[in-house]
Amino acid sequence: MLRGLLFLAVLLGNAPVAFAEWVKMGGNDGVDAYMDLDLLEKKENYVLSWRLFDYRSPQKNPLGKTFLSATTLVATKCSDRTEAMLSFVQFDRAMGKGSVVASREIPKAEWQVSKIAPGSIGEALSKVACQRYKMW
C-alpha cells in the first residue's frame, strides 16, 4: 500500500505539494513547520503526511547546496510513535517556492524508522496527523 502511494507521489512529481494549503503547526527559533491537513492519508497502520519546513536561515544539504525550505512525505506508525521519511524536496526559496535544490524518493530498504521525540515539532505534527484517524 505505501509503495503504491509513494509511486504515485513520484509519478506526479511535486504536484501534491504545489497545490497544498499549508497550515502552520509549530516552530522554534530556526524553523516553522506546516502540514496540509487535506493531504493526510491513512494506509494500513500508518498515517502519511506532507510536511513543509520553512527555515529562518539558509541550510546546507550533504552536497553543500543551500536551501530555505523543504517538503517531506512522512509515514507515521501511530501505535508505537515511530516515523520514517519516504521522500523529500528542498527548495531555494521559502515556503516550497523557487527552484528544486535536491529531491529524493527513499527506497523502503533505506527508510530510517525512528522514535518520535517527546515535545518535538515532529511529535506535534505526528499527533495532529494521527488524531485525524483517532490513532494517537
C-alpha positions in Angstrom: 0.0 0.0 0.0 2.7 2.5 1.0 4.7 1.6 -2.1 1.7 2.4 -4.3 1.2 5.9 -2.8 4.9 6.6 -3.0 4.9 5.6 -6.7 2.0 8.0 -7.2 3.8 10.8 -5.5 6.9 10.3 -7.6 4.8 10.0 -10.8 3.1 13.3 -10.0 6.4 14.9 -9.1 5.8 17.7 -6.6 2.2 18.1 -7.6 0.6 17.5 -4.2 2.9 19.9 -2.6 2.5 22.6 -5.3 -1.3 22.8 -4.6 -1.0 22.3 -0.8 -2.8 24.5 1.7 -0.1 24.7 4.4 -1.3 25.3 8.0 1.3 26.3 10.5 1.6 23.7 13.2 4.5 25.0 15.2 8.1 26.2 15.1 11.1 27.4 17.0 13.9 30.0 16.5 15.2 28.2 13.4 12.2 26.8 11.6 8.4 26.9 11.2 6.6 23.6 10.5 3.5 23.3 8.3 1.2 20.5 7.2 -1.6 20.2 4.7 -4.5 18.5 6.6 -6.3 17.7 3.3 -3.4 15.6 2.2 -3.4 13.3 5.3 -4.0 9.7 4.3 -4.4 6.5 6.4 -2.7 3.4 4.9 -3.0 0.3 7.0 -1.3 1.1 10.4 0.3 4.3 9.1 -0.7 7.9 8.5 1.0 9.6 5.6 1.5 13.3 5.8 3.1 16.0 3.7 5.1 18.5 5.8 6.8 21.7 4.9 9.7 23.1 6.9 10.4 26.8 6.3 13.9 27.8 7.7 14.7 31.2 9.0 18.3 31.0 7.7 19.8 29.1 4.8 20.5 25.4 5.4 23.1 23.2 3.6 22.5 19.7 2.5 25.2 17.0 2.4 26.1 18.1 -1.2 26.8 21.6 0.0 23.7 23.1 -1.7 21.8 25.8 0.1 18.0 25.6 0.7 15.5 27.7 2.6 12.6 25.2 2.7 11.9 21.5 2.4 8.8 19.3 2.0 8.8 15.8 3.2 6.4 12.8 2.9 6.4 11.0 6.2 4.8 7.7 7.3 3.9 7.7 11.0 3.1 4.5 12.8 0.9 6.0 15.5 0.6 2.9 17.7 4.3 2.8 18.6 5.1 6.5 18.0 7.6 5.9 15.2 8.0 7.5 11.8 10.1 7.3 8.6 10.7 9.9 5.8 9.7 8.5 2.4 10.8 11.4 0.2 11.9 15.0 0.4 12.3 18.0 -1.8 14.5 21.0 -0.9 13.8 24.5 -2.4 16.0 27.6 -2.8 13.2 29.9 -1.6 10.8 30.0 1.4 7.5 28.1 1.6 8.4 25.5 -1.0 8.9 28.1 -3.8 11.6 28.6 -6.3 13.9 26.0 -7.8 14.4 22.5 -6.5 17.8 22.2 -4.9 17.6 18.4 -4.3 15.0 15.7 -4.1 14.9 12.0 -3.4 12.5 9.1 -3.1 13.9 7.0 -0.3 13.8 3.3 -1.1 12.0 1.2 1.6 15.2 -0.7 2.4 16.7 2.7 3.4 13.9 4.0 5.5 15.2 5.2 8.8 12.5 4.4 11.3 12.9 6.5 14.5 11.0 7.1 17.7 9.2 10.4 17.7 10.9 12.7 20.3 8.5 13.8 23.0 8.0 17.6 22.9 9.4 18.0 19.4 8.0 19.7 16.4 7.8 16.2 14.9 5.6 15.0 17.7 3.3 17.9 17.3 2.9 17.1 13.6 2.5 13.4 14.1 0.0 13.9 16.9 -2.3 16.0 14.6 -2.0 13.5 11.8 -2.7 10.5 14.0 -5.6 12.2 15.8 -7.3 12.8 12.5 -7.9 9.0 12.4 -8.2 8.6 16.2 -4.9 6.6 16.3 -2.9 8.7 18.8 
